[in-house]
Protein backbone atom coordinates (compact mmCIF):
# COMPACT_ATOMS: atom_id res chain seq x y z
CA UNK A 1 0.00 0.00 0.00
CA UNK A 2 1.41 3.40 -1.00
CA UNK A 3 1.54 5.92 1.85
CA UNK A 4 1.61 9.67 1.44
CA UNK A 5 4.39 11.83 2.92
CA UNK A 6 4.12 13.86 6.11
CA UNK A 7 4.21 17.12 4.11
CA UNK A 8 1.22 15.99 2.06
CA UNK A 9 -0.84 15.30 5.18
CA UNK A 10 0.09 18.73 6.59
CA UNK A 11 -1.22 20.37 3.40
CA UNK A 12 -4.30 18.12 3.52
CA UNK A 13 -5.06 19.18 7.11
CA UNK A 14 -4.63 22.85 6.16
CA UNK A 15 -6.77 22.35 3.02
CA UNK A 16 -4.08 23.84 0.75
CA UNK A 17 -3.56 20.80 -1.47
CA UNK A 18 -4.58 20.38 -5.10
CA UNK A 19 -7.98 18.80 -5.70
CA UNK A 20 -6.71 15.77 -7.62
CA UNK A 21 -4.24 14.89 -4.86
CA UNK A 22 -6.86 15.55 -2.21
CA UNK A 23 -9.21 13.04 -3.88
CA UNK A 24 -6.46 10.38 -3.97
CA UNK A 25 -5.60 10.92 -0.32
CA UNK A 26 -9.26 10.82 0.69
CA UNK A 27 -9.62 7.52 -1.16
CA UNK A 28 -6.52 6.22 0.60
CA UNK A 29 -8.06 7.05 3.98
CA UNK A 30 -11.30 5.35 3.05
CA UNK A 31 -9.34 2.22 2.20
CA UNK A 32 -8.63 1.91 5.93
CA UNK A 33 -4.95 2.90 6.38
CA UNK A 34 -4.56 3.42 10.18
CA UNK A 35 -1.04 4.88 9.89
CA UNK A 36 -2.05 7.73 7.59
CA UNK A 37 -5.22 8.36 9.58
CA UNK A 38 -3.19 8.84 12.76
CA UNK A 39 -0.85 11.20 10.91
CA UNK A 40 -3.76 13.27 9.62
CA UNK A 41 -5.48 13.45 13.03
CA UNK A 42 -2.25 14.67 14.62
CA UNK A 43 -1.90 17.60 12.20
CA UNK A 44 -5.60 18.42 12.43
CA UNK A 45 -5.33 18.74 16.22
CA UNK A 46 -2.22 20.89 15.83
CA UNK A 47 -4.00 23.18 13.38
CA UNK A 48 -6.99 23.56 15.72
CA UNK A 49 -4.67 24.45 18.60
CA UNK A 50 -2.91 27.07 16.47
CA UNK A 51 -6.25 28.60 15.49
CA UNK A 52 -7.32 28.85 19.13
CA UNK A 53 -4.02 30.43 20.12
CA UNK A 54 -4.27 33.09 17.41
CA UNK A 55 -7.73 34.08 18.67
CA UNK A 56 -6.74 34.07 22.37
CA UNK A 57 -6.78 37.35 24.29
CA UNK A 58 -5.10 37.33 27.74
CA UNK A 59 -7.06 38.75 30.68
CA UNK A 60 -6.25 42.16 32.13
CA UNK A 61 -5.03 40.48 35.33
CA UNK A 62 -2.57 38.32 33.37
CA UNK A 63 -1.25 41.37 31.49
CA UNK A 64 -0.76 43.30 34.75
CA UNK A 65 1.08 40.37 36.31
CA UNK A 66 3.51 40.12 33.39
CA UNK A 67 4.07 43.88 33.28
CA UNK A 68 4.74 43.93 37.02
CA UNK A 69 7.30 41.13 36.66
CA UNK A 70 9.25 43.09 34.07
CA UNK A 71 8.92 46.24 36.18
CA UNK A 72 10.61 44.38 39.03
CA UNK A 73 13.51 43.40 36.79
CA UNK A 74 13.91 46.92 35.44
CA UNK A 75 13.94 48.54 38.89
CA UNK A 76 16.63 46.12 40.02
CA UNK A 77 19.10 47.20 37.32
CA UNK A 78 21.57 50.06 37.89
CA UNK A 79 20.48 53.38 36.44
CA UNK A 80 22.49 56.33 35.25
CA UNK A 81 19.66 58.78 36.00
CA UNK A 82 18.54 59.20 39.62
CA UNK A 83 14.86 59.12 40.46
CA UNK A 84 13.13 62.08 42.04
CA UNK A 85 11.37 62.15 45.40
CA UNK A 86 7.69 63.08 45.42
CA UNK A 87 6.63 66.11 47.48
CA UNK A 88 4.48 65.24 50.51
CA UNK A 89 1.40 67.50 50.21
CA UNK A 90 -0.77 66.01 52.95
CA UNK A 91 -0.39 63.63 55.88
CA UNK A 92 -3.47 62.78 57.93
CA UNK A 93 -1.34 62.06 61.01
CA UNK A 94 -0.32 65.72 61.08
CA UNK A 95 -3.96 66.81 61.25
CA UNK A 96 -6.00 66.94 64.50
CA UNK A 97 -8.06 63.80 65.09
CA UNK A 98 -10.62 63.11 67.82
CA UNK A 99 -9.23 61.49 70.95
CA UNK A 100 -11.51 58.48 70.69
CA UNK A 101 -10.34 57.78 67.15
CA UNK A 102 -6.65 58.11 68.08
CA UNK A 103 -7.02 55.74 71.01
CA UNK A 104 -8.56 53.00 68.85
CA UNK A 105 -5.09 51.88 67.69
CA UNK A 106 -6.18 51.04 64.13
CA UNK A 107 -6.37 54.44 62.43
CA UNK A 108 -5.87 54.44 58.67
CA UNK A 109 -3.33 56.92 57.37
CA UNK A 110 -3.81 59.11 54.29
CA UNK A 111 -0.84 60.48 52.34
CA UNK A 112 -0.89 62.70 49.28
CA UNK A 113 2.24 63.16 47.15
CA UNK A 114 2.81 65.47 44.20
CA UNK A 115 5.12 65.29 41.20
CA UNK A 116 4.43 68.29 38.95
CA UNK A 117 0.80 67.87 37.83
CA UNK A 118 0.52 64.28 39.03
CA UNK A 119 -1.02 63.42 42.40
CA UNK A 120 -0.50 60.08 44.15
CA UNK A 121 -3.10 59.45 46.85
CA UNK A 122 -2.15 56.67 49.30
CA UNK A 123 -4.14 55.10 52.13
CA UNK A 124 -2.40 52.82 54.65
CA UNK A 125 -4.87 50.58 56.50
CA UNK A 126 -3.84 48.33 59.44
CA UNK A 127 -5.30 44.82 59.04
CA UNK A 128 -7.26 43.26 61.89
CA UNK A 129 -5.44 40.35 63.59
CA UNK A 130 -2.51 40.69 61.21
CA UNK A 131 1.05 42.00 61.24
CA UNK A 132 0.53 43.65 57.86
CA UNK A 133 -0.97 46.84 56.49
CA UNK A 134 -2.84 47.30 53.22
CA UNK A 135 -1.58 50.02 50.90
CA UNK A 136 -4.27 51.36 48.55
CA UNK A 137 -3.45 54.14 46.09
CA UNK A 138 -4.58 56.09 43.06
CA UNK A 139 -2.64 58.21 40.56
CA UNK A 140 -4.29 61.21 38.93
CA UNK A 141 -3.31 64.16 36.74
CA UNK A 142 -4.53 67.35 38.43
CA UNK A 143 -4.37 69.42 35.23
CA UNK A 144 -5.89 66.72 33.01
CA UNK A 145 -8.38 64.65 35.06
CA UNK A 146 -9.42 62.72 31.94
CA UNK A 147 -5.95 61.21 31.44
CA UNK A 148 -6.18 57.42 31.82
CA UNK A 149 -3.23 56.36 33.97
CA UNK A 150 -3.64 52.61 33.49
CA UNK A 151 -0.76 50.11 33.58
CA UNK A 152 1.47 52.50 35.52
CA UNK A 153 4.12 50.41 37.29
CA UNK A 154 4.29 50.66 41.08
CA UNK A 155 6.84 48.82 43.23
CA UNK A 156 7.18 48.53 47.00
CA UNK A 157 10.81 48.68 48.14
CA UNK A 158 12.76 48.48 51.36
CA UNK A 159 16.23 49.79 50.70
CA UNK A 160 17.08 48.42 47.27
CA UNK A 161 15.05 45.25 47.69
CA UNK A 162 11.77 44.98 45.76
CA UNK A 163 9.15 43.41 48.03
CA UNK A 164 6.08 43.66 45.84
CA UNK A 165 4.92 45.18 42.58
CA UNK A 166 1.65 46.16 40.98
CA UNK A 167 0.23 47.84 37.88
CA UNK A 168 -2.56 50.41 38.01
CA UNK A 169 -6.05 49.72 36.73
CA UNK A 170 -7.92 51.76 34.13
CA UNK A 171 -8.67 54.36 36.82
CA UNK A 172 -5.08 54.59 38.07
CA UNK A 173 -5.71 52.46 41.18
CA UNK A 174 -3.35 49.96 42.81
CA UNK A 175 -2.95 48.06 46.08
CA UNK A 176 -0.42 45.85 47.89
CA UNK A 177 0.53 44.70 51.40
CA UNK A 178 3.58 45.22 53.59
CA UNK A 179 4.68 44.36 57.13
CA UNK A 180 3.71 46.53 60.09
CA UNK A 181 6.96 48.50 60.24
CA UNK A 182 8.63 51.50 58.64
CA UNK A 183 11.38 52.08 56.12
CA UNK A 184 9.32 51.36 53.01
CA UNK A 185 8.94 53.44 49.88
CA UNK A 186 6.94 53.24 46.69
CA UNK A 187 8.56 53.65 43.29
CA UNK A 188 6.09 54.92 40.70
CA UNK A 189 6.99 55.00 37.01
CA UNK A 190 4.92 57.84 35.53
CA UNK A 191 4.22 58.25 31.79
CA UNK A 192 7.41 58.89 29.84
CA UNK A 193 9.47 56.60 32.10
CA UNK A 194 9.77 59.19 34.86
CA UNK A 195 10.40 57.52 38.24
CA UNK A 196 9.15 59.06 41.48
CA UNK A 197 10.06 57.71 44.92
CA UNK A 198 7.47 58.05 47.72
CA UNK A 199 8.72 57.42 51.29
CA UNK A 200 6.06 55.74 53.43
CA UNK A 201 6.73 57.33 56.81
CA UNK A 202 5.98 54.99 59.74
CA UNK A 203 2.55 53.65 58.71
CA UNK A 204 1.00 53.08 62.15
CA UNK A 205 1.41 53.84 65.81
CA UNK A 206 2.57 50.91 67.88
CA UNK A 207 4.73 50.47 70.94
CA UNK A 208 8.23 51.86 70.38
CA UNK A 209 7.39 53.72 67.14
CA UNK A 210 7.99 57.41 66.56
CA UNK A 211 4.97 59.60 67.34
CA UNK A 212 4.49 62.64 65.09
CA UNK A 213 4.76 66.11 66.55
CA UNK A 214 1.08 67.03 66.77
CA UNK A 215 -0.38 69.33 69.50
CA UNK A 216 -3.67 67.45 69.41
CA UNK A 217 -1.98 64.09 69.86
CA UNK A 218 0.16 65.45 72.72
CA UNK A 219 -2.99 66.61 74.52
CA UNK A 220 -4.59 63.20 74.12
CA UNK A 221 -1.45 61.48 75.42
CA UNK A 222 -1.28 63.78 78.48
CA UNK A 223 -4.93 63.18 79.36
CA UNK A 224 -4.47 59.45 79.01
CA UNK A 225 -1.50 59.50 81.43
CA UNK A 226 -3.44 61.60 83.97
CA UNK A 227 -6.42 59.24 83.83
CA UNK A 228 -4.20 56.22 84.40
CA UNK A 229 -2.46 57.95 87.34
CA UNK A 230 -5.76 58.83 89.01
CA UNK A 231 -7.00 55.27 88.58
CA UNK A 232 -3.93 53.89 90.32
CA UNK A 233 -4.32 56.44 93.18
CA UNK A 234 -7.91 55.40 93.82
CA UNK A 235 -6.86 51.77 93.98
QUIZIJO-V482063 format. One record per backbone hydrogen bond with DSSP energy under -0.5 kcal/mol. CO is the residue of the C=O (numbers start at 1). NH is the residue of the N-H. Records with the same first field share a line. If there is no record, write none. Layout:
CO = NH  NH
//
This chain:
5 = 9
6 = 10
7 = 11
8 = 12
9 = 13
10 = 14
11 = 15  16
12 = 15
18 = 22
19 = 23
20 = 24
21 = 25
22 = 26
23 = 27
24 = 28
25 = 29
26 = 30
27 = 31
28 = 33
29 = 32
32 = 34
33 = 37
34 = 38
35 = 39
36 = 40
37 = 41
38 = 42
39 = 43
40 = 44
41 = 45
42 = 46
43 = 47
44 = 48
45 = 49
46 = 50
47 = 51
48 = 52
49 = 53
50 = 54
51 = 55
53 = 56
59 = 63
60 = 64
61 = 65
62 = 66
63 = 67
64 = 68
65 = 69
66 = 70
67 = 71
68 = 72
69 = 73
70 = 74
71 = 75
72 = 76
73 = 77
74 = 77
84 = 86  197
87 = 89  114
90 = 112
91 = 94
92 = 95
98 = 102
99 = 103
101 = 104
102 = 105
109 = 124
110 = 92
111 = 122
112 = 89  90
113 = 120
114 = 87
115 = 118
117 = 142
118 = 115
119 = 121  140
120 = 113  122
121 = 138
122 = 111
123 = 125  136
124 = 109  126
125 = 134
127 = 130
131 = 180
132 = 127
133 = 135  178
134 = 125  136
135 = 176
136 = 123
137 = 174
138 = 121
140 = 119  142
144 = 147
147 = 149
148 = 150
149 = 152
152 = 168
153 = 189
154 = 166
155 = 157  187
156 = 163  164
157 = 185
158 = 161
161 = 158  163
164 = 156
166 = 154
168 = 151
169 = 172
172 = 139
173 = 169
174 = 137
176 = 135
178 = 133
179 = 181
183 = 159
184 = 200
185 = 157
186 = 188  198
187 = 155
188 = 190  196
189 = 153
190 = 193  194
194 = 190
195 = 84
196 = 188
197 = 86  199
198 = 186
199 = 201
200 = 184
204 = 206
206 = 209
212 = 214
214 = 218
215 = 219
216 = 220
217 = 221
218 = 222
219 = 223
220 = 224
221 = 225
222 = 226
223 = 227
224 = 228
225 = 229
226 = 230
227 = 231
228 = 232
229 = 233
230 = 234
231 = 235
//
